[in-house]
């Protein structure tokens, strides 16, 4: 007979995980690993992994659209506006400012020891005041995803409310998503999104890919194993084709050509995301991968800090010139750096879940457990 504590723990875990779709967690785990891989080179100059820049470029074609599309698969606008707004604010806006504490640490280091900052091969930083301004205006490097998703979901909530009774709502959503995707790549090529605060222009990327994920949600979730295999083969072939086209597409021209140039990038992002979703449905449910997927908020928020620490630790032991000289070493050490970064995030996750749940957009697990215990005690009387 199970003890009362075991029963309560089981009840809590069943309640907490019952609404999750396993392969979506796997897909989020893959997406998070791609984020780590994309950040292997850091910012500024890249003295560590020069031969991996091509593969990192490929990852950047689709890894963030993939995150947005996965958000679309679970997007639920069927709530009143106040409930929807508050839940998304707690889940996205508060974590943006919470994880910006790391950026404040870099600013403090810039004041105390500016030579140390330059020694990290980081991207260019402004004055401490300008960097604080960037945080307050939503322009913290690496954390833009939170605010872009927040605005994008609010926009899609509005689309849902306006078009929910229309017989053409799916066609309208497809049109809005496609147009938003094209607009995003145009403003990305032109770099103008950097001049608009709170990631409002970056939200076009969220509207595009959350919208597509939402539009395709039911069909993707009901794919058979054979259909998933067809999806994998077809999307992989299409991704390769559009990836090659994107590689040979000029994007520096600011004329009308830039709209046409955006098309292969948009298609590569869509098919790369679909390819990864198909892979996630076919993969076994490895616990370590699903753990990352279920805790992507923490892993994403800490990826910059954990990668910086991991690179520092690894390259204390391994000379940078030795790694940079051989592609095999770059692959091995790159995997090691990502592994160390993931272990750091894994160690931090239960701490943040326990003590900083309010800052990472999750529920108070301790309060939930106590509530479950009280309910179990009441049922036992």
C-alpha positions as CSV (number, residue, x, y, z in Angstrom):
1,X,0.0,0.0,0.0
2,X,1.4,3.4,-1.0
3,X,2.1,5.9,1.8
4,X,0.1,9.1,2.0
5,X,3.1,11.2,0.9
6,X,3.7,9.0,-2.2
7,X,0.0,9.2,-3.1
8,X,0.0,13.0,-2.7
9,X,3.2,13.3,-4.8
10,X,1.7,11.1,-7.5
11,X,-1.5,13.1,-7.5
12,X,0.4,16.4,-7.9
13,X,2.6,15.0,-10.8
14,X,-0.4,13.6,-12.6
15,X,-2.2,16.9,-12.3
16,X,0.8,18.9,-13.4
17,X,1.7,16.8,-16.5
18,X,-1.7,15.6,-17.6
19,X,-2.2,18.4,-20.1
20,X,1.2,18.2,-21.7
21,X,1.9,16.6,-25.1
22,X,5.1,14.6,-24.9
23,X,6.4,15.2,-28.4
24,X,5.9,19.0,-28.0
25,X,8.2,18.9,-25.0
26,X,10.7,16.9,-27.1
27,X,10.5,19.5,-29.9
28,X,11.0,22.3,-27.4
29,X,14.0,20.4,-26.0
30,X,15.5,20.2,-29.5
31,X,14.8,23.9,-30.2
32,X,16.6,24.8,-26.9
33,X,19.6,22.7,-27.9
34,X,19.6,24.5,-31.2
35,X,19.7,27.8,-29.3
36,X,22.7,26.7,-27.3
37,X,24.4,25.6,-30.6
38,X,23.6,28.9,-32.2
39,X,25.3,30.7,-29.3
40,X,28.5,28.6,-29.5
41,X,30.3,31.5,-31.2
42,X,29.1,34.0,-28.7
43,X,29.1,37.6,-30.0
44,X,31.6,39.9,-31.5
45,X,34.6,38.0,-33.0
46,X,34.5,34.3,-32.9
47,X,37.9,32.8,-31.9
48,X,36.5,29.5,-30.7
49,X,34.6,27.6,-33.5
50,X,35.4,29.2,-36.9
51,X,34.6,26.1,-38.9
52,X,31.1,25.8,-37.3
53,X,29.9,29.2,-38.5
54,X,28.2,27.7,-41.6
55,X,26.2,25.2,-39.6
56,X,25.3,27.9,-37.0
57,X,24.0,30.0,-39.9
58,X,21.7,27.0,-40.9
59,X,20.4,26.8,-37.4
60,X,19.6,30.5,-37.4
61,X,17.4,29.9,-40.4
62,X,14.7,28.3,-38.3
63,X,15.4,27.7,-34.6
64,X,13.5,30.8,-33.3
65,X,10.6,30.4,-35.8
66,X,10.4,26.8,-34.5
67,X,10.0,28.1,-30.9
68,X,7.2,30.4,-32.1
69,X,5.5,27.6,-34.0
70,X,5.6,25.3,-31.0
71,X,3.9,28.1,-29.0
72,X,1.2,28.2,-31.6
73,X,0.5,24.5,-31.2
74,X,-0.7,25.2,-27.6
75,X,-2.0,28.7,-28.2
76,X,-5.5,29.1,-26.6
77,X,-7.3,32.4,-27.1
78,X,-10.6,31.1,-25.8
79,X,-10.4,33.2,-22.6
80,X,-11.7,36.6,-21.5
81,X,-9.2,39.3,-22.3
82,X,-8.2,40.1,-18.7
83,X,-7.4,36.4,-17.9
84,X,-5.5,36.0,-21.1
85,X,-3.5,39.3,-20.7
86,X,-2.6,38.6,-17.0
87,X,-1.5,35.0,-17.8
88,X,0.7,36.1,-20.7
89,X,2.1,39.0,-18.7
90,X,3.2,36.8,-15.9
91,X,4.5,34.1,-18.2
92,X,6.5,36.4,-20.6
93,X,7.0,40.0,-19.5
94,X,8.0,39.4,-15.9
95,X,10.5,36.7,-16.9
96,X,12.0,39.1,-19.4
97,X,12.9,41.6,-16.6
98,X,13.8,38.8,-14.1
99,X,16.4,37.3,-16.5
100,X,17.6,40.8,-17.3
101,X,19.3,40.7,-13.9
102,X,22.1,38.9,-15.8
103,X,22.4,41.9,-18.1
104,X,22.6,44.2,-15.0
105,X,25.6,42.0,-13.9
106,X,27.4,42.7,-17.2
107,X,26.7,46.4,-16.7
108,X,28.2,46.3,-13.2
109,X,31.3,44.5,-14.6
110,X,31.6,47.1,-17.4
111,X,31.8,49.8,-14.6
112,X,34.2,47.9,-12.3
113,X,36.4,46.1,-14.8
114,X,35.8,47.2,-18.5
115,X,38.9,45.3,-19.6
116,X,37.4,42.0,-18.5
117,X,34.3,42.7,-20.7
118,X,36.4,43.2,-23.8
119,X,38.4,40.0,-22.9
120,X,35.2,37.9,-23.3
121,X,35.0,38.7,-27.0
122,X,31.4,39.9,-26.4
123,X,29.4,42.1,-28.7
124,X,29.8,45.9,-28.4
125,X,28.3,47.4,-25.2
126,X,27.4,51.0,-24.7
127,X,27.7,53.1,-21.6
128,X,26.1,51.7,-18.4
129,X,23.2,54.2,-18.7
130,X,22.5,53.2,-22.3
131,X,22.6,49.5,-21.4
132,X,20.1,50.1,-18.5
133,X,17.9,52.0,-21.0
134,X,18.1,49.0,-23.3
135,X,16.8,46.7,-20.6
136,X,13.9,49.1,-19.7
137,X,13.0,49.5,-23.4
138,X,12.9,45.8,-24.0
139,X,16.1,45.5,-26.0
140,X,18.2,43.2,-23.8
141,X,20.2,40.9,-26.1
142,X,19.0,37.3,-26.1
143,X,15.8,37.9,-24.2
144,X,13.8,39.6,-27.0
145,X,11.8,36.4,-27.5
146,X,9.7,36.9,-24.4
147,X,8.4,40.3,-25.4
148,X,8.0,39.4,-29.1
149,X,5.9,36.4,-28.1
150,X,3.9,38.5,-25.7
151,X,2.9,41.1,-28.3
152,X,2.4,38.5,-31.0
153,X,0.0,36.5,-28.9
154,X,-1.9,39.6,-28.0
155,X,-2.3,40.4,-31.7
156,X,-3.4,36.9,-32.5
157,X,-5.9,37.1,-29.7
158,X,-7.4,40.2,-31.3
159,X,-7.5,38.4,-34.7
160,X,-9.4,35.5,-33.1
161,X,-11.9,37.8,-31.5
162,X,-12.6,39.7,-34.7
163,X,-12.7,36.7,-37.0
164,X,-14.1,33.9,-34.9
165,X,-17.5,34.0,-36.6
166,X,-16.2,34.4,-40.1
167,X,-16.3,31.5,-42.5
168,X,-13.0,32.6,-43.9
169,X,-11.1,32.9,-40.6
170,X,-8.6,30.2,-41.5
171,X,-7.8,31.8,-44.8
172,X,-7.5,35.2,-43.0
173,X,-5.1,33.7,-40.4
174,X,-3.0,32.1,-43.1
175,X,-2.8,35.4,-45.0
176,X,-1.9,37.4,-41.9
177,X,0.7,34.9,-40.8
178,X,2.3,34.8,-44.3
179,X,2.3,38.6,-44.6
180,X,3.8,39.0,-41.1
181,X,6.5,36.5,-41.9
182,X,7.5,38.5,-45.0
183,X,7.4,41.8,-43.1
184,X,9.6,40.3,-40.4
185,X,12.3,39.2,-42.7
186,X,12.3,42.6,-44.5
187,X,12.6,44.6,-41.3
188,X,15.3,42.1,-40.1
189,X,17.3,42.6,-43.3
190,X,17.0,46.4,-43.0
191,X,17.7,46.2,-39.3
192,X,15.0,48.7,-38.4
193,X,13.5,46.5,-35.7
194,X,16.3,47.6,-33.4
195,X,15.0,51.2,-33.4
196,X,11.5,50.3,-32.1
197,X,11.2,49.6,-28.3
198,X,9.7,46.7,-26.5
199,X,10.2,44.4,-29.6
200,X,7.1,45.6,-31.2
201,X,8.5,45.0,-34.8
202,X,10.0,41.7,-33.7
203,X,6.4,40.7,-32.8
204,X,5.8,40.3,-36.6
205,X,7.9,37.1,-36.4
206,X,5.8,35.9,-33.5
207,X,2.5,36.7,-35.3
208,X,3.8,34.8,-38.4
209,X,4.9,31.5,-36.8
210,X,2.6,31.3,-33.8
211,X,-0.2,31.9,-36.2
212,X,1.0,29.1,-38.5
213,X,1.4,26.8,-35.6
214,X,-2.1,27.6,-34.4
215,X,-3.5,27.2,-37.9
216,X,-1.9,23.8,-38.3
217,X,-2.3,22.7,-34.7
218,X,-5.1,20.2,-35.1
219,X,-3.6,18.6,-38.3
220,X,-0.1,18.3,-36.8
221,X,-1.4,16.7,-33.6
222,X,-3.4,14.1,-35.5
223,X,-0.7,12.9,-37.9
224,X,-0.2,9.1,-38.2
225,X,3.3,7.6,-38.0
226,X,3.3,7.2,-41.8
227,X,2.1,10.8,-42.4
228,X,4.8,12.0,-40.0
229,X,7.5,10.2,-42.0
230,X,6.2,11.8,-45.2
231,X,6.2,15.2,-43.5
232,X,9.8,14.6,-42.4
233,X,11.0,13.7,-45.9
234,X,9.1,16.4,-47.7
235,X,10.0,19.2,-45.2
236,X,13.6,18.2,-45.1
237,X,13.9,18.3,-48.9
238,X,12.1,21.7,-49.0
239,X,14.3,23.1,-46.2
240,X,17.5,22.1,-48.1
241,X,16.3,23.7,-51.3
242,X,15.2,27.0,-49.7
243,X,18.3,27.0,-47.5
244,X,20.5,26.8,-50.6
245,X,18.5,29.6,-52.2
246,X,18.7,31.7,-49.1
247,X,22.5,31.2,-49.0
248,X,22.8,32.7,-52.5
249,X,20.3,35.5,-52.0
250,X,21.5,39.1,-51.7
251,X,19.7,41.0,-49.0
252,X,21.6,44.3,-48.8
253,X,19.5,46.1,-51.4
254,X,16.8,48.2,-49.7
255,X,14.6,48.4,-52.8
256,X,11.6,46.3,-53.7
257,X,13.9,43.3,-54.2
258,X,14.1,42.8,-50.5
259,X,10.5,41.6,-50.4
260,X,11.4,38.9,-53.0
261,X,14.6,38.0,-51.1
262,X,12.6,37.4,-47.9
263,X,10.5,34.6,-49.5
264,X,13.2,31.8,-49.4
265,X,14.1,32.7,-45.8
266,X,10.5,32.6,-44.8
267,X,10.0,29.2,-46.5
268,X,13.2,27.8,-45.0
269,X,12.0,28.8,-41.5
270,X,8.6,27.1,-42.1
271,X,10.0,23.9,-43.5
272,X,12.9,23.7,-41.0
273,X,10.4,24.0,-38.2
274,X,8.1,21.3,-39.7
275,X,11.1,19.1,-40.2
276,X,12.0,19.4,-36.5
277,X,8.4,18.8,-35.4
278,X,8.4,15.6,-37.4
279,X,11.6,14.5,-35.9
280,X,10.3,15.1,-32.4
281,X,7.2,13.0,-33.1
282,X,9.4,10.1,-34.2
283,X,12.0,10.3,-31.5
284,X,11.8,8.1,-28.3
285,X,10.9,10.0,-25.1
286,X,14.4,10.6,-23.7
287,X,14.0,11.9,-20.1
288,X,16.8,14.4,-20.4
289,X,15.4,15.9,-23.6
290,X,11.8,16.2,-22.3
291,X,13.2,17.7,-19.1
292,X,14.8,20.5,-21.1
293,X,11.6,20.9,-23.1
294,X,9.5,21.2,-20.0
295,X,11.8,23.8,-18.5
296,X,12.6,25.9,-21.6
297,X,11.8,29.1,-19.8
298,X,14.7,28.7,-17.4
299,X,17.0,27.2,-20.0
300,X,16.3,30.0,-22.4
301,X,16.6,32.7,-19.8
302,X,19.9,31.4,-18.5
303,X,21.4,30.3,-21.9
304,X,23.6,33.4,-22.3
305,X,25.0,33.2,-18.7
306,X,25.4,29.4,-18.8
307,X,27.2,29.4,-22.2
308,X,29.6,32.1,-21.0
309,X,30.4,30.1,-17.9
310,X,30.7,26.9,-19.8
311,X,33.1,28.4,-22.4
312,X,35.2,29.9,-19.7
313,X,35.5,26.6,-17.8
314,X,36.2,24.5,-20.9
315,X,38.8,26.8,-22.4
316,X,40.6,27.0,-19.1
317,X,41.4,23.3,-19.7
318,X,41.6,23.3,-23.5
319,X,43.7,25.9,-25.4
320,X,41.6,27.9,-27.8
321,X,44.2,27.7,-30.7
322,X,44.2,23.9,-30.5
323,X,40.4,23.8,-30.8
324,X,40.2,26.4,-33.6
325,X,42.8,24.6,-35.7
326,X,40.8,21.4,-36.2
327,X,37.1,21.0,-37.1
328,X,36.9,17.7,-35.2
329,X,38.0,19.4,-32.0
330,X,35.5,22.2,-32.6
331,X,32.7,19.7,-32.8
332,X,33.8,17.7,-29.7
333,X,34.5,20.8,-27.6
334,X,31.3,22.5,-28.9
335,X,29.2,19.5,-27.7
336,X,31.1,19.6,-24.4
337,X,30.4,23.3,-23.9
338,X,26.7,22.8,-24.6
339,X,26.6,19.9,-22.2
340,X,28.2,21.9,-19.4
341,X,25.8,24.8,-20.1
342,X,22.8,22.4,-19.9
343,X,24.1,21.0,-16.6
344,X,24.3,24.5,-15.2
345,X,20.7,25.2,-16.2
346,X,19.6,21.8,-14.9
347,X,21.1,22.6,-11.5
348,X,19.5,26.0,-11.5
349,X,16.0,24.8,-12.6
350,X,14.8,23.3,-9.3
351,X,16.2,26.3,-7.3
352,X,14.3,28.8,-9.5
353,X,11.2,26.6,-9.5
354,X,11.3,26.5,-5.7
355,X,12.3,30.0,-4.8
356,X,11.8,32.2,-7.9
357,X,8.6,30.8,-9.4
358,X,7.2,34.3,-9.6
359,X,10.0,35.5,-11.8
360,X,10.1,32.6,-14.3
361,X,6.4,32.5,-15.2
362,X,5.5,29.3,-13.3
363,X,3.1,28.5,-10.5
364,X,4.1,28.2,-6.8
365,X,4.7,24.5,-6.7
366,X,5.0,24.5,-3.0
367,X,1.6,26.1,-2.6
368,X,0.2,23.6,-5.1
369,X,1.7,20.6,-3.2
370,X,0.3,22.0,0.1
371,X,-3.2,22.4,-1.5
372,X,-3.0,18.8,-2.8
373,X,-2.0,17.6,0.7
374,X,-4.9,19.4,2.3
375,X,-7.3,17.9,-0.3
376,X,-5.9,14.5,0.3
377,X,-6.3,14.9,4.0
378,X,-9.9,16.1,3.6
379,X,-10.7,13.1,1.4
380,X,-9.1,10.7,3.9
381,X,-11.4,11.9,6.7
